[in-house]
Amino acid sequence: MEDKRKLFINILQLNCFITDEIGHDELYLVLNGEKIWPEQQNYRAVKPGTTDINLRIDDLNPNTELGLEIWDYDYLSANDLLGTVTLFIDEPGGPYMTDMLPNTDETKKARYSITWEIDYM
């Protein structure tokens, strides 16, 4: 019998290995065209190291791919898409660490990954 339970993911951490700008990047995350993090601000200053996110995305079907975008907020020009992370939602497990695929049109050096996990609702 097929399991019809819904899944959720927890995006646990954003891992910065190299910033695009000197010192820190002003980041936000976008899922399906909608900004999902940070919730109460335009961006979050991120330095090399680990930033806790703890963001839950509910009501996902098994065998779903989510394209998560990492953006750099700019005050005086258009924001920059630094890269994307594809999360394949199949069954409970993790935590996983998935590297950002850089958008080389916007960044030559930024390197990020996402730590995340999957579970049943």
Buried (B, 14 or more C-beta within 10 A) or exposed (E): EEEEEEBBBBBBBBBBEEBBEEEBBBBBBBBEEEBBBBEEEEBBEBEEEEBEBEBEBEEBEBEEEBEBBBBBBEEEEEBBBBBBBEBEBEEEEEEBEBEBEBBEEBBEEBBBBBBBBBEEE
